[in-house]
Amino acid sequence: MIQALSYEQVARQIESGSKTVLLFTADWCGDCQYLYPLLEAIETENSDFTFMQVDRDNFMDLAQQWDVFGIPSLIVLENGREIGRFVDKNRKTKDEINAFLKGF
């Protein structure tokens, strides 16, 4: 999992054209804390994606640009364009995320 450290790094990943999952999180988010231990397995099971974790609080402008209001939020990009989004008010499970990503 790539940790977003700068806006330039995020832009380079988006511009790379590869299938990318932007995972917007925050350390204070309980549902994000639940998800953190599952991320390695999710990434392994979906190796055709590049995963980038974006701390919403550190990248508020980016979250606003991508209309991210709830976290955790997963935005799937390909060729720099959004092709899918998984956001809801319920805690996300590993199986739900894997099923969502299998659709791409």
C-alpha positions in Angstrom: 0.0 0.0 0.0 1.4 3.3 -1.1 1.0 6.0 1.6 0.2 9.4 0.0 2.8 11.9 1.2 2.3 14.8 -1.3 -0.2 16.1 -3.8 2.4 15.6 -6.5 2.8 11.9 -5.6 -1.0 11.4 -5.8 -1.1 13.2 -9.1 1.7 11.0 -10.6 -0.2 7.9 -9.5 -3.4 9.1 -11.1 -1.6 10.1 -14.3 0.1 6.8 -14.5 -3.0 5.3 -16.1 -2.8 2.1 -14.1 -5.8 0.8 -12.2 -5.6 2.6 -8.9 -7.6 2.4 -5.7 -7.5 5.6 -3.7 -8.5 4.7 -0.2 -9.4 7.8 1.8 -9.1 7.3 5.5 -8.4 9.1 8.8 -6.7 7.9 11.9 -9.6 9.0 14.2 -12.1 7.0 12.1 -13.2 3.8 13.8 -14.3 2.1 10.6 -10.9 2.9 9.1 -9.1 1.4 12.2 -11.2 -1.8 11.6 -10.1 -1.9 8.0 -6.3 -1.3 8.5 -5.5 -4.9 9.5 -7.3 -6.2 6.4 -5.6 -4.0 3.8 -2.6 -6.3 3.2 -4.8 -9.2 2.4 -7.1 -7.1 0.2 -4.2 -5.8 -1.7 -2.7 -9.3 -2.2 -6.1 -10.6 -3.5 -6.4 -7.7 -5.9 -2.9 -7.5 -7.3 -4.0 -5.9 -10.6 -4.7 -2.7 -8.7 -2.3 -0.2 -7.2 -3.5 0.9 -3.8 -2.8 4.4 -2.4 -4.0 5.3 1.1 -4.9 9.0 1.4 -5.4 10.6 4.8 -8.4 12.8 4.2 -7.4 15.2 6.9 -4.0 15.8 5.3 -5.4 16.0 1.8 -8.7 17.9 2.3 -8.4 19.7 -1.0 -8.1 16.3 -2.8 -11.0 14.9 -0.8 -13.1 17.8 -1.9 -12.0 17.5 -5.5 -13.1 13.9 -5.5 -16.3 14.6 -3.5 -15.2 12.4 -0.6 -17.5 13.1 2.3 -17.5 9.8 4.2 -14.6 7.6 5.1 -13.3 5.1 4.5 -14.0 5.7 0.8 -12.6 3.7 -2.1 -12.3 5.3 -5.5 -11.2 3.2 -8.4 -9.4 5.0 -11.2 -8.2 3.9 -14.6 -6.5 6.1 -17.2 -6.9 9.0 -14.7 -10.7 8.7 -14.6 -13.0 7.4 -12.0 -14.6 4.0 -12.9 -16.1 3.1 -9.6 -16.6 4.1 -6.0 -17.5 2.2 -2.8 -18.9 4.5 -0.1 -21.6 3.9 2.3 -22.4 4.5 5.9 -21.8 0.8 7.0 -18.5 -0.7 8.0 -16.9 -2.3 5.0 -15.7 -5.9 5.3 -12.9 -7.6 3.4 -15.4 -9.7 1.4 -17.4 -6.7 0.4 -14.3 -4.8 -0.8 -13.1 -7.8 -2.7 -16.5 -8.3 -4.3 -16.6 -4.6 -5.3 -13.1 -4.8 -6.8 -13.8 -8.0 -8.8 -16.3 -5.9 -10.8 -13.4 -4.2 -12.5 
